[in-house]
Amino acid sequence: MLTGVEKLKMLKTSAEKLQQDSARIADMFERSEKKRRAFGSGCSLRVLVMYELLGFSNETVDGRWDHLMYRLIPINSLRNAALVAAETPLVLMADADLVVSASLSRQMANASMSAALVSQALSGSAVIVPTFETNADMRLDKGQEVVARLVVGTKADITDAVKEGSIYPFAEKHFYDGHKCTRFDTWYNAGDMYNVDYTPGCEPWYIADRLRVPEYDVRYRGYGWNKVQQVAHASRTHLGIKVHPDAFMLHRPHLASNALEFFWREKEKGGSFFKKITGLYQQQAALLEANAFVPRTDERSQRCRRVLPWWQVPQQQRQQQ
């Protein structure tokens, strides 16, 4: 058992680490702002530093307290916080380990091209951004080099890399259903946006009208089903799903997270965590079919939506954005 003194020491250590991490994030923000000012254009980052207070356990794993919660990061609460912080007409629902293609950046910097994308989204369409990952047999550093080269390249470069086997559609090898609705075979030759249908299990990353995107259910923590469920919900709040013909994203390879490793161990042994989130997903799928599903969110997120001015946008003003 931890004594009161040991608890105080633990809290002090955590506070010091939070200060150090905040300082590094502030430095990153300043460097980003310096580059933005040098170019004379671009968006300013809005950075949130979030932390979660946890209780103490009587057991440790590798010297860490609260080892279960260490693996079950509040992923959907963090996604909701990021969504609340956005005030642009459109949002790109993407994860931190994805790199956006230079082609999409150029489109958003072009007034007429970005207006066309805004028009598509504000009319009710979710626009999928096809996403790729490097060959799992590559060394980590080699995979990162491939991503750095391709992200500034063209769609033709992506197509060639797929043929060579250095990259492939995201999760194609271990969760094909997750991105099959993108219809990659169509994308390779597409010159315009094309329509696709939602298919069960589909979880692509997409661009959409910020005010139309449903919140993520905060009961999902760690890895597993958290995005699949939100995309299923989004498919019912949008009038259609399209695929961007030129833009793409690349997954920057990294070491497996604690959350991912924990999920696969739980799945292999049929553990309680895997059963719980799978049951939650199945229950919510049934509620969606009955048009009765409402995601569980937290009061802090809801309060922000009630008081932040960019969430109080009149319909007429939205049409003019």
Backbone bond lengths (Angstrom), bond angles and torsions (degrees), N, CA, C in turn:
res aa  C-N    CA-C-N  psi(-1)  N-CA   C-N-CA  omega(-1)  CA-C   N-CA-C  phi
1 M - - - 1.463 - - 1.534 109.41 -
2 L 1.327 116.10 143.47 1.450 120.31 175.07 1.517 109.66 -81.84
3 T 1.314 115.44 138.49 1.467 119.49 174.19 1.518 108.65 -84.04
4 G 1.341 115.50 170.21 1.454 119.86 178.18 1.516 111.85 -59.39
5 V 1.334 116.98 -37.49 1.460 121.26 179.89 1.522 110.16 -65.63
6 E 1.359 116.38 -43.38 1.461 120.30 -179.58 1.523 111.14 -65.06
7 K 1.331 117.24 -37.29 1.451 120.82 177.27 1.526 110.45 -63.16
8 L 1.327 115.95 -43.65 1.459 120.81 179.45 1.517 110.43 -61.62
9 K 1.339 116.70 -41.20 1.461 121.01 179.32 1.520 110.38 -64.40
10 M 1.341 116.21 -41.04 1.454 120.33 179.30 1.513 110.43 -62.29
11 L 1.317 117.42 -43.73 1.451 121.38 179.84 1.524 110.90 -64.64
12 K 1.313 117.39 -38.17 1.457 120.95 178.99 1.525 110.20 -65.50
13 T 1.334 116.15 -41.91 1.467 120.45 178.11 1.521 110.87 -61.48
14 S 1.316 115.68 -43.42 1.465 120.11 179.41 1.524 110.88 -64.15
15 A 1.335 115.86 -41.11 1.465 119.83 179.79 1.529 111.11 -63.52
16 E 1.324 116.09 -39.36 1.461 119.64 178.89 1.530 110.86 -65.94
17 K 1.326 116.36 -40.67 1.467 119.50 178.11 1.523 110.99 -65.61
18 L 1.323 116.23 -38.74 1.457 120.00 178.05 1.524 110.40 -62.28
19 Q 1.316 116.79 -40.38 1.464 120.90 177.39 1.519 110.94 -62.92
20 Q 1.323 116.59 -43.99 1.470 120.77 -179.39 1.529 110.72 -64.35
21 D 1.336 116.19 -45.09 1.463 120.06 179.60 1.526 110.72 -64.01
22 S 1.331 116.55 -39.87 1.465 120.20 179.33 1.520 110.96 -63.25
23 A 1.331 116.13 -37.91 1.467 119.92 179.08 1.523 110.98 -65.95
24 R 1.339 116.90 -39.55 1.471 120.18 177.70 1.529 111.24 -65.78
25 I 1.328 116.01 -39.68 1.459 119.93 178.98 1.529 110.18 -66.73
26 A 1.335 117.05 -40.64 1.468 120.82 177.95 1.526 110.64 -62.33
27 D 1.321 116.45 -38.42 1.468 120.22 177.93 1.527 110.61 -65.45
28 M 1.334 117.18 -42.97 1.456 121.01 176.82 1.527 111.20 -60.13
29 F 1.335 115.71 -41.91 1.464 120.36 179.73 1.526 110.74 -62.78
30 E 1.322 116.99 -44.20 1.461 120.54 -178.97 1.523 111.15 -64.19
31 R 1.334 116.81 -39.23 1.466 119.05 178.39 1.522 110.79 -65.76
32 S 1.349 116.18 -39.04 1.457 120.09 177.44 1.524 111.00 -63.88
33 E 1.330 116.64 -43.09 1.462 120.87 179.53 1.529 111.58 -65.26
34 K 1.310 116.69 -35.88 1.464 120.78 178.74 1.523 110.46 -63.35
35 K 1.340 116.28 -42.75 1.461 120.02 178.32 1.525 110.84 -66.49
36 R 1.334 115.78 -39.22 1.467 119.40 -179.54 1.521 110.30 -63.21
37 R 1.327 117.05 -43.61 1.462 120.56 -179.98 1.519 111.08 -66.45
38 A 1.333 116.42 -33.97 1.464 120.12 179.69 1.523 111.23 -66.27
39 F 1.350 116.14 -37.76 1.462 120.28 178.49 1.519 111.75 -78.72
40 G 1.333 116.56 -21.31 1.454 120.34 178.91 1.515 114.47 77.11
41 S 1.326 117.43 12.73 1.464 121.05 179.99 1.522 108.91 -157.67
42 G 1.311 114.63 -179.36 1.461 119.26 178.26 1.514 111.57 100.12
43 C 1.313 115.49 167.21 1.461 121.76 -178.39 1.524 110.79 -91.21
44 S 1.303 114.93 147.61 1.458 120.47 174.56 1.523 108.90 -86.39
45 L 1.320 116.14 137.34 1.461 120.12 177.83 1.524 110.66 -67.34
46 R 1.300 115.72 147.15 1.461 120.69 167.25 1.520 105.73 -115.56
47 V 1.320 116.46 112.06 1.458 122.05 -172.73 1.530 110.09 -107.34
48 L 1.326 115.99 128.70 1.460 121.84 175.20 1.526 108.76 -112.54
49 V 1.309 116.88 134.41 1.464 121.84 173.92 1.527 107.14 -104.99
50 M 1.325 115.75 113.86 1.463 121.01 -174.75 1.530 109.60 -113.87
51 Y 1.320 116.76 144.79 1.461 120.07 172.99 1.520 108.57 -144.88
52 E 1.314 115.01 160.70 1.459 121.64 -177.40 1.523 109.08 -127.59
53 L 1.321 116.45 132.90 1.458 121.46 177.43 1.522 109.67 -89.97
54 L 1.325 116.00 129.31 1.459 121.77 -178.17 1.515 110.38 -120.58
55 G 1.329 115.25 153.52 1.451 119.73 175.30 1.517 111.28 -78.52
56 F 1.319 116.50 -178.00 1.462 121.39 -178.12 1.516 111.27 -104.76
57 S 1.322 115.18 143.57 1.464 122.28 176.66 1.525 108.87 -107.19
58 N 1.318 116.25 159.80 1.464 120.17 177.01 1.517 112.16 -86.47
59 E 1.325 118.00 -3.87 1.454 121.60 -177.60 1.523 110.20 -120.41
60 T 1.305 115.44 154.93 1.452 120.28 176.61 1.519 109.08 -128.81
61 V 1.303 116.14 153.16 1.455 123.42 171.56 1.521 106.01 -126.46
62 D 1.325 116.35 119.65 1.461 120.90 -176.75 1.525 111.43 55.35
63 G 1.331 115.83 35.21 1.453 119.80 176.76 1.514 114.41 78.72
64 R 1.337 118.26 7.18 1.459 120.80 -178.31 1.521 109.81 -104.41
65 W 1.325 114.72 135.28 1.445 119.78 173.18 1.524 108.72 -82.99
66 D 1.316 116.24 159.48 1.459 121.84 176.75 1.520 111.45 53.74
67 H 1.331 115.43 46.08 1.458 119.18 -172.43 1.530 112.56 -63.35
68 L 1.335 118.46 -30.66 1.451 119.79 179.55 1.529 110.42 -67.48
69 M 1.326 117.01 -47.31 1.455 120.58 179.93 1.529 111.37 -67.81
70 Y 1.330 115.51 -25.86 1.468 119.49 176.58 1.521 110.29 -60.96
71 R 1.332 115.76 -31.76 1.457 120.49 -179.91 1.529 112.77 -88.41
72 L 1.312 116.28 -22.18 1.463 120.10 -175.39 1.525 110.27 -102.84
73 I 1.321 115.75 68.37 1.462 119.62 -179.83 1.533 109.05 -64.43
74 P 1.317 117.64 147.54 1.479 120.86 -178.24 1.526 111.27 -77.51
75 I 1.325 116.09 66.90 1.456 122.44 -170.51 1.524 112.60 -57.63
76 N 1.341 117.22 -43.05 1.457 118.56 -176.95 1.524 112.88 -76.08
77 S 1.318 117.77 -28.78 1.464 119.81 173.09 1.524 110.21 -64.92
78 L 1.329 116.59 -39.11 1.463 120.65 178.30 1.531 110.83 -66.90
79 R 1.319 117.27 -39.38 1.467 120.30 177.59 1.524 110.65 -63.41
80 N 1.322 116.90 -41.40 1.463 120.09 178.22 1.521 111.41 -64.00
81 A 1.328 116.39 -38.31 1.466 119.92 178.64 1.521 110.47 -64.24
82 A 1.339 116.59 -41.56 1.462 120.28 178.67 1.526 110.64 -64.19
83 L 1.320 116.62 -38.94 1.466 120.59 179.30 1.524 110.40 -65.97
84 V 1.306 117.09 -41.75 1.463 120.90 178.51 1.528 111.12 -60.80
85 A 1.330 117.04 -35.77 1.462 121.16 -176.06 1.523 112.94 -74.61
86 A 1.327 117.75 -17.55 1.470 120.98 -177.40 1.524 110.27 -79.70
87 E 1.330 116.37 136.02 1.459 119.91 177.09 1.521 112.90 -124.28
88 T 1.323 117.71 6.44 1.459 121.89 176.35 1.534 109.79 -76.52
89 P 1.344 117.95 158.01 1.467 119.23 179.25 1.520 112.69 -60.13
90 L 1.343 117.05 -36.33 1.454 121.41 -179.05 1.522 110.35 -113.14
91 V 1.321 115.52 155.70 1.461 121.33 172.19 1.526 108.28 -131.42
92 L 1.303 115.84 148.79 1.458 122.52 172.74 1.510 107.42 -105.48
93 M 1.327 116.26 115.42 1.454 120.68 179.72 1.527 107.81 -82.37
94 A 1.329 116.54 97.84 1.463 121.38 -175.03 1.520 109.64 -139.98
95 D 1.321 116.23 160.16 1.457 122.25 178.10 1.528 110.51 -96.22
96 A 1.326 115.44 164.34 1.462 121.04 -172.79 1.524 113.36 -68.92
97 D 1.332 118.09 -19.96 1.467 119.62 -178.39 1.524 112.51 -95.06
98 L 1.334 117.13 15.10 1.460 121.86 177.14 1.527 110.21 -104.20
99 V 1.330 116.05 142.28 1.459 121.98 179.50 1.525 107.63 -114.31
100 V 1.324 116.04 128.65 1.465 122.12 -177.43 1.519 110.28 -83.17
101 S 1.320 116.12 139.20 1.466 120.82 -178.36 1.529 111.44 -66.26
102 A 1.335 114.61 149.72 1.463 120.09 176.21 1.517 110.69 -61.96
103 S 1.337 116.93 -29.00 1.464 120.43 -179.86 1.523 111.66 -62.80
104 L 1.324 117.88 -38.18 1.458 120.56 177.93 1.528 110.31 -71.15
105 S 1.319 116.67 -38.96 1.472 120.10 177.01 1.517 110.87 -60.12
106 R 1.332 116.13 -42.21 1.467 119.58 179.19 1.522 111.29 -65.76
107 Q 1.321 116.15 -38.62 1.457 119.00 179.20 1.520 110.87 -63.20
108 M 1.320 116.96 -43.74 1.455 120.07 -178.17 1.521 112.15 -70.09
109 A 1.337 117.32 -20.83 1.471 121.04 177.48 1.524 111.49 -84.63
110 N 1.327 117.53 -12.24 1.462 122.62 179.66 1.530 108.64 -95.53
111 A 1.322 116.71 121.43 1.465 121.38 -172.28 1.530 112.59 -57.83
112 S 1.324 117.93 -48.82 1.464 120.00 -176.06 1.525 111.81 -70.91
113 M 1.346 116.59 -38.98 1.458 119.51 -179.25 1.524 111.45 -69.51
114 S 1.325 117.17 -40.67 1.461 119.70 178.89 1.528 110.47 -68.30
115 A 1.330 116.92 -34.86 1.466 120.05 178.29 1.523 110.89 -62.95
116 A 1.326 116.35 -36.39 1.467 119.94 178.92 1.524 110.91 -65.32
117 L 1.336 116.38 -40.43 1.463 119.92 179.15 1.519 110.54 -68.61
118 V 1.339 116.45 -40.93 1.464 120.45 177.16 1.524 110.13 -60.08
119 S 1.328 116.40 -42.54 1.462 120.82 179.71 1.523 111.61 -61.21
120 Q 1.329 116.50 -42.54 1.469 120.51 178.67 1.525 110.56 -60.15
121 A 1.325 115.92 -46.18 1.464 119.90 -175.67 1.527 111.72 -71.10
122 L 1.335 117.15 -42.90 1.456 119.41 -178.68 1.527 112.23 -69.63
123 S 1.330 116.59 -17.57 1.461 119.77 175.40 1.529 111.50 -82.38
124 G 1.333 115.91 -4.05 1.462 119.66 173.63 1.509 116.42 114.93
125 S 1.335 117.49 3.39 1.469 119.63 -177.93 1.523 111.51 -91.88
126 A 1.318 115.42 140.05 1.463 121.49 166.69 1.526 106.28 -94.08
127 V 1.340 116.98 132.47 1.467 121.04 -175.43 1.526 109.05 -112.17
128 I 1.323 116.18 110.96 1.463 121.83 -179.80 1.521 110.31 -71.20
129 V 1.326 115.82 137.05 1.460 121.71 171.99 1.532 107.02 -105.62
130 P 1.347 118.76 106.80 1.469 121.14 -177.92 1.528 111.45 -54.54
131 T 1.316 115.89 137.74 1.457 120.67 -173.54 1.527 110.25 -128.09
132 F 1.331 114.44 142.08 1.461 121.20 -175.79 1.524 109.66 -127.66
133 E 1.334 115.35 158.79 1.457 121.15 175.20 1.522 109.55 -132.77
134 T 1.310 116.02 159.03 1.455 120.60 -178.25 1.527 110.80 -78.30
135 N 1.316 115.06 158.56 1.460 121.47 178.04 1.530 109.58 -57.69
136 A 1.321 116.36 128.58 1.464 121.42 -175.48 1.528 112.60 -63.89
137 D 1.336 117.79 -19.03 1.462 120.71 -179.89 1.529 112.60 -80.53
138 M 1.330 117.06 -9.31 1.467 120.33 -179.97 1.527 111.03 -73.31
139 R 1.335 115.27 149.04 1.458 119.27 169.56 1.534 108.26 -64.41
140 L 1.317 115.74 153.15 1.457 120.89 -177.32 1.526 111.74 -56.78
141 D 1.330 116.52 -48.01 1.466 119.42 -177.40 1.526 111.62 -66.10
142 K 1.331 117.11 -35.59 1.456 120.33 178.53 1.526 110.16 -66.51
143 G 1.318 116.62 -42.44 1.456 120.54 178.47 1.510 112.03 -61.37
144 Q 1.333 116.12 -39.77 1.465 120.13 178.54 1.528 111.30 -66.40
145 E 1.320 116.76 -34.76 1.467 120.52 176.16 1.526 110.83 -65.83
146 V 1.323 117.04 -41.48 1.465 121.46 178.60 1.526 110.27 -61.01
147 V 1.328 116.96 -44.91 1.461 121.13 179.44 1.525 110.73 -62.21
148 A 1.344 117.14 -45.26 1.464 120.74 -179.38 1.527 111.39 -60.77
149 R 1.317 117.24 -33.90 1.476 120.78 -179.84 1.521 111.39 -76.99
150 L 1.336 116.94 -43.77 1.456 120.07 -173.87 1.525 113.51 -76.27
151 V 1.325 117.40 -28.84 1.460 119.33 -174.56 1.531 112.11 -65.86
152 V 1.339 117.32 -23.16 1.463 120.96 176.85 1.527 110.59 -99.39
153 G 1.327 115.98 5.15 1.458 120.70 -178.54 1.513 112.11 -91.94
154 T 1.324 114.89 -163.39 1.454 122.18 -176.02 1.521 111.03 -108.38
155 K 1.308 114.29 174.03 1.459 120.25 175.22 1.524 110.39 -61.91
156 A 1.340 116.26 -35.72 1.470 120.22 177.86 1.525 110.68 -62.75
157 D 1.350 116.64 -36.59 1.469 120.24 177.50 1.527 110.81 -64.28
158 I 1.329 115.81 -39.91 1.466 120.60 178.20 1.525 110.24 -63.69
159 T 1.324 116.02 -45.82 1.468 120.49 -179.87 1.522 111.28 -60.32
160 D 1.337 116.47 -42.57 1.466 120.63 178.48 1.526 111.05 -64.44
161 A 1.326 116.74 -40.98 1.466 120.69 -179.14 1.528 111.17 -65.28
162 V 1.334 116.82 -34.60 1.468 120.36 176.47 1.527 109.80 -66.18
163 K 1.332 116.47 -43.27 1.463 120.02 179.06 1.520 111.64 -63.37
164 E 1.341 116.11 -35.47 1.470 120.93 179.75 1.526 112.13 -74.63
165 G 1.331 116.32 -21.02 1.460 120.23 -179.55 1.511 114.88 90.22
166 S 1.348 118.04 9.27 1.464 119.33 179.14 1.524 111.43 -80.43
167 I 1.347 116.82 -24.24 1.468 120.92 173.65 1.521 107.91 -137.32
168 Y 1.327 116.54 165.99 1.453 121.99 173.50 1.522 108.81 -154.97
169 P 1.334 117.29 163.52 1.462 119.41 179.54 1.524 111.70 -51.75
170 F 1.312 115.47 141.26 1.460 120.66 -173.92 1.524 111.66 -56.39
171 A 1.328 114.56 133.12 1.474 124.23 175.79 1.519 113.79 62.97
172 E 1.334 117.87 14.14 1.458 120.81 -178.82 1.526 112.24 -58.44
173 K 1.333 116.80 -32.61 1.466 120.52 -174.85 1.527 113.59 -83.23
174 H 1.353 117.53 -27.77 1.460 117.66 -174.56 1.525 114.69 -123.45
175 F 1.346 118.15 -11.99 1.467 120.03 175.66 1.522 108.57 -153.97
176 Y 1.326 115.12 72.70 1.454 121.56 -174.05 1.529 112.47 -58.68
177 D 1.336 117.03 -38.40 1.460 120.32 -179.21 1.523 112.87 -60.05
178 G 1.328 116.56 -25.36 1.461 120.28 -175.13 1.523 114.37 -60.70
179 H 1.340 117.72 -30.90 1.462 119.30 -176.41 1.530 113.08 -134.05
180 K 1.327 117.49 12.37 1.461 117.94 -178.40 1.524 111.97 -67.06
181 C 1.345 118.12 -24.69 1.463 120.11 179.61 1.530 112.01 -66.74
182 T 1.341 117.80 -15.42 1.468 120.55 176.29 1.532 110.87 -68.03
183 R 1.319 116.31 -27.66 1.476 122.20 -178.61 1.533 110.14 56.93
184 F 1.299 115.31 66.32 1.466 121.75 -175.90 1.524 112.33 -58.00
185 D 1.332 118.43 -36.31 1.462 120.32 179.35 1.522 111.69 -59.34
186 T 1.326 116.35 -33.26 1.466 120.56 175.58 1.521 110.62 -73.58
187 W 1.345 116.24 -40.30 1.471 120.97 -175.97 1.522 112.33 -61.42
188 Y 1.326 118.14 -38.84 1.460 120.65 -175.79 1.535 112.22 -56.35
189 N 1.327 116.98 -29.22 1.471 120.83 -176.92 1.527 113.51 -114.55
190 A 1.325 117.00 5.04 1.463 120.38 -175.62 1.525 111.49 -76.80
191 G 1.340 115.08 137.80 1.462 120.62 174.62 1.512 112.21 -106.83
192 D 1.311 116.50 -14.11 1.468 122.46 179.72 1.527 108.99 -135.55
193 M 1.329 114.36 166.34 1.461 118.45 174.17 1.522 109.78 -59.82
194 Y 1.318 116.55 145.11 1.453 120.35 176.57 1.523 109.95 -131.44
195 N 1.316 115.16 152.19 1.457 121.54 -177.74 1.524 111.13 -84.60
196 V 1.318 115.72 144.24 1.465 121.21 174.84 1.523 108.38 -134.97
197 D 1.312 115.69 161.61 1.459 121.45 177.05 1.522 109.63 -103.00
198 Y 1.325 115.26 147.43 1.465 119.91 173.54 1.524 109.24 -67.92
199 T 1.321 116.24 137.62 1.464 121.44 174.51 1.527 108.50 -125.02
200 P 1.322 118.86 143.55 1.465 121.57 -177.30 1.531 112.01 -53.22
201 G 1.322 115.59 134.78 1.452 121.04 -179.86 1.514 114.06 90.31
202 C 1.330 116.67 -9.09 1.469 120.59 -176.16 1.533 110.32 -68.72
203 E 1.308 117.38 133.70 1.465 121.01 -179.22 1.533 111.83 -143.24
204 P 1.325 119.28 53.49 1.458 120.27 178.97 1.524 111.27 -72.31
205 W 1.322 115.99 162.35 1.457 120.93 171.11 1.520 107.69 -88.42
206 Y 1.330 117.15 143.94 1.455 119.13 -170.36 1.524 112.43 -148.70
207 I 1.334 114.42 160.87 1.463 123.68 174.13 1.520 107.40 -102.00
208 A 1.330 117.22 138.28 1.459 119.10 -178.75 1.526 110.71 -156.91
209 D 1.307 114.40 166.37 1.460 123.36 172.49 1.530 108.09 -59.42
210 R 1.314 115.85 121.97 1.469 120.22 -176.04 1.525 112.66 -54.93
211 L 1.327 117.08 -39.86 1.457 119.93 -175.53 1.526 113.27 -79.85
212 R 1.326 116.53 -6.61 1.466 119.99 179.74 1.530 112.12 -100.85
213 V 1.312 117.16 -16.26 1.460 121.24 -176.24 1.530 110.33 -70.82
214 P 1.321 119.51 124.44 1.468 120.64 178.52 1.523 110.98 -72.64
215 E 1.307 115.24 149.47 1.458 119.83 177.85 1.534 110.61 -70.04
216 Y 1.316 114.62 158.76 1.465 121.46 177.50 1.530 109.21 -85.04
217 D 1.310 115.75 144.65 1.465 121.38 179.79 1.526 109.14 -78.16
218 V 1.335 116.48 121.06 1.461 120.84 -172.66 1.521 113.68 -77.24
219 R 1.319 117.30 -3.36 1.466 118.63 176.64 1.524 111.56 -72.43
220 Y 1.313 117.11 -15.98 1.462 120.62 175.49 1.521 109.27 -86.02
221 R 1.314 114.46 126.33 1.466 121.24 176.88 1.527 107.50 -130.34
222 G 1.335 115.93 156.67 1.446 119.31 178.22 1.517 111.38 68.38
223 Y 1.326 116.36 -140.43 1.466 122.46 -175.45 1.516 109.86 -108.77
224 G 1.320 116.33 142.70 1.450 120.07 171.59 1.515 115.60 117.70
225 W 1.337 117.06 114.43 1.461 126.66 171.80 1.521 114.64 67.64
226 N 1.325 119.14 -6.64 1.472 120.28 -172.59 1.522 113.20 -64.15
227 K 1.341 117.22 -38.13 1.460 120.92 -179.80 1.518 111.67 -90.01
228 V 1.325 117.53 -32.43 1.468 120.93 177.57 1.529 109.76 -55.67
229 Q 1.318 115.32 -44.92 1.465 120.27 -178.32 1.531 110.88 -64.70
230 Q 1.336 117.36 -42.09 1.468 119.75 -177.47 1.528 111.16 -67.17
231 V 1.328 117.22 -38.67 1.464 120.18 179.12 1.531 110.26 -67.29
232 A 1.329 116.52 -37.99 1.467 119.55 176.28 1.527 110.43 -59.67
233 H 1.322 116.03 -41.77 1.466 121.15 177.79 1.527 110.22 -66.61
234 A 1.343 116.65 -44.00 1.467 120.72 -179.25 1.526 111.65 -61.90
235 S 1.321 116.98 -33.16 1.466 119.79 -179.90 1.522 111.62 -63.02
236 R 1.321 116.62 -19.54 1.460 120.71 179.55 1.520 112.70 -98.13
237 T 1.332 117.72 -13.20 1.466 120.24 178.50 1.525 111.50 -98.12
238 H 1.324 117.93 -8.54 1.454 122.15 -179.78 1.530 110.01 -109.02
239 L 1.329 114.69 152.88 1.456 120.12 -177.17 1.523 112.45 -81.25
240 G 1.317 116.92 -16.43 1.455 120.24 179.78 1.510 110.84 -172.41
241 I 1.318 116.63 166.69 1.464 122.40 177.74 1.523 107.81 -125.31
242 K 1.320 116.02 127.33 1.458 121.88 178.26 1.522 108.63 -122.06
243 V 1.323 115.57 165.94 1.469 121.12 177.32 1.522 108.13 -120.21
244 H 1.328 116.20 131.42 1.464 121.22 179.08 1.530 108.94 -68.94
245 P 1.326 118.62 131.09 1.469 120.00 -173.66 1.531 115.25 -80.75
246 D 1.337 118.04 -16.98 1.469 120.55 -174.86 1.528 113.92 -121.79
247 A 1.317 116.36 -36.44 1.461 119.96 -177.14 1.525 110.82 -71.77
248 F 1.321 115.79 155.35 1.462 121.08 175.41 1.520 108.89 -157.96
249 M 1.300 116.53 167.41 1.459 122.51 173.79 1.518 108.96 -131.46
250 L 1.316 114.97 155.62 1.462 121.97 177.95 1.521 109.48 -125.39
251 H 1.309 114.90 137.25 1.467 120.34 175.59 1.524 108.63 -81.80
252 R 1.326 116.07 122.83 1.469 120.13 178.35 1.531 107.83 -84.13
253 P 1.341 117.66 114.77 1.468 119.81 -173.43 1.530 112.56 -63.18
254 H 1.312 115.16 147.22 1.465 122.02 -179.84 1.520 108.05 -154.01
255 L 1.303 116.42 170.86 1.458 120.71 177.00 1.521 109.79 -64.72
256 A 1.328 116.41 149.58 1.462 120.53 -179.41 1.519 110.27 -61.52
257 S 1.324 116.17 137.78 1.460 121.09 -179.72 1.523 110.51 -76.25
258 N 1.324 116.02 160.91 1.466 120.89 175.57 1.528 110.26 -60.46
259 A 1.340 116.39 -37.20 1.465 120.22 -178.95 1.525 110.96 -64.19
260 L 1.331 117.05 -42.59 1.465 120.50 -179.58 1.526 111.28 -66.34
261 E 1.320 116.72 -45.89 1.462 119.83 -179.99 1.527 111.06 -61.35
262 F 1.330 116.94 -41.52 1.459 121.29 179.27 1.527 110.42 -63.43
263 F 1.343 117.60 -42.62 1.462 121.68 -179.72 1.518 111.28 -59.81
264 W 1.353 117.12 -47.82 1.460 119.69 -177.14 1.525 111.68 -66.60
265 R 1.329 117.35 -35.35 1.465 119.54 176.19 1.531 110.40 -64.70
266 E 1.335 115.58 -43.23 1.462 120.29 178.99 1.528 111.22 -63.73
267 K 1.329 116.59 -39.70 1.459 119.93 -179.71 1.519 111.03 -66.21
268 E 1.327 117.41 -42.52 1.464 121.47 -178.08 1.527 112.22 -62.88
269 K 1.331 116.15 -37.09 1.464 118.69 -177.41 1.530 112.52 -98.77
270 G 1.349 117.47 1.66 1.455 120.06 -178.14 1.509 111.71 63.95
271 G 1.345 115.95 41.85 1.460 121.68 -176.08 1.521 113.83 -70.02
272 S 1.329 115.50 169.04 1.463 121.65 -174.76 1.525 111.95 -64.97
273 F 1.331 117.59 -36.03 1.464 119.70 -179.63 1.522 110.15 -64.29
274 F 1.334 116.64 -46.81 1.459 120.09 -179.77 1.525 111.11 -61.98
275 K 1.309 116.57 -42.20 1.464 120.24 179.58 1.520 111.13 -64.45
276 K 1.323 116.19 -37.91 1.463 120.18 -177.08 1.523 111.20 -66.78
277 I 1.339 117.94 -50.29 1.465 118.71 -175.98 1.534 111.48 -73.02
278 T 1.349 116.93 -30.57 1.462 119.04 176.31 1.523 110.04 -67.63
279 G 1.317 116.38 -41.02 1.459 120.25 176.87 1.518 111.84 -64.68
280 L 1.331 116.48 -38.53 1.461 120.71 177.79 1.523 110.58 -63.17
281 Y 1.328 116.35 -43.97 1.465 120.72 179.21 1.532 110.85 -62.49
282 Q 1.319 117.23 -44.24 1.470 120.52 -179.67 1.524 111.44 -64.48
283 Q 1.330 115.60 -38.65 1.463 119.70 177.94 1.528 110.54 -64.26
284 Q 1.318 116.58 -42.80 1.455 119.92 -178.60 1.524 111.82 -70.31
285 A 1.333 117.04 -32.56 1.468 120.06 176.39 1.529 110.17 -61.77
286 A 1.324 116.27 -39.80 1.471 120.26 178.16 1.525 110.62 -66.45
287 L 1.328 117.27 -40.09 1.466 120.76 178.45 1.524 111.17 -65.97
288 L 1.337 117.02 -37.34 1.455 119.96 176.83 1.524 111.03 -62.58
289 E 1.320 116.33 -41.99 1.460 120.43 178.77 1.518 111.36 -61.21
290 A 1.329 115.43 -30.96 1.467 120.63 -179.50 1.528 111.76 -92.43
291 N 1.349 116.30 6.27 1.469 121.56 -177.79 1.529 111.40 54.86
292 A 1.325 115.39 38.46 1.461 120.13 -176.76 1.518 112.73 -123.77
293 F 1.339 117.10 10.50 1.464 119.08 -175.16 1.529 111.73 -87.83
294 V 1.327 115.86 133.57 1.462 123.24 172.89 1.522 106.83 -130.45
295 P 1.348 119.06 119.94 1.473 119.57 -178.49 1.520 111.49 -65.60
296 R 1.311 116.05 145.31 1.457 119.86 176.14 1.526 108.58 -85.24
297 T 1.309 116.12 123.10 1.460 121.13 178.83 1.522 108.71 -119.92
298 D 1.327 116.60 179.81 1.459 118.94 179.18 1.526 109.68 -106.96
299 E 1.298 116.36 155.76 1.453 122.45 -175.22 1.526 112.05 -62.45
300 R 1.326 117.41 -33.36 1.474 119.26 -178.60 1.522 110.75 -63.76
301 S 1.316 116.38 -42.17 1.459 120.06 178.19 1.520 111.06 -64.20
302 Q 1.328 116.29 -43.00 1.451 120.24 179.78 1.526 112.05 -65.02
303 R 1.312 116.01 -38.17 1.472 119.18 179.28 1.525 110.49 -64.89
304 C 1.328 116.41 -40.83 1.463 119.97 178.08 1.529 110.74 -59.82
305 R 1.320 116.52 -40.77 1.460 120.00 179.76 1.535 111.38 -66.58
306 R 1.322 116.06 -28.53 1.471 119.01 -179.67 1.518 112.41 -78.22
307 V 1.341 117.80 -28.07 1.472 119.02 -172.04 1.528 114.44 -110.63
308 L 1.339 118.91 -22.94 1.459 119.63 -178.09 1.531 110.08 -72.91
309 P 1.334 116.91 131.27 1.472 119.68 -173.37 1.516 114.31 -62.26
310 W 1.348 118.42 -31.66 1.464 118.89 -178.07 1.524 113.46 -75.86
311 W 1.338 116.40 -3.18 1.464 119.22 172.01 1.524 111.38 -100.36
312 Q 1.330 116.73 5.51 1.463 121.44 178.16 1.530 108.97 -115.52
313 V 1.337 116.32 52.92 1.463 121.34 -174.03 1.525 110.05 -93.44
314 P 1.345 117.96 120.14 1.471 120.00 177.52 1.517 111.34 -63.25
315 Q 1.328 116.88 149.71 1.462 121.56 -177.74 1.516 111.51 -57.88
316 Q 1.339 118.31 -40.33 1.471 120.91 -179.10 1.524 111.26 -62.33
317 Q 1.342 116.34 -41.53 1.456 120.45 179.57 1.517 110.96 -66.78
318 R 1.347 117.41 -36.38 1.463 120.89 179.50 1.536 110.15 -62.98
319 Q 1.309 117.21 -38.52 1.449 120.88 -178.97 1.531 111.96 -67.71
320 Q 1.336 116.49 -22.80 1.450 120.96 -178.91 1.533 112.41 -89.94
321 Q 1.347 117.47 -11.24 1.468 120.97 -176.61 1.533 110.53 -70.73
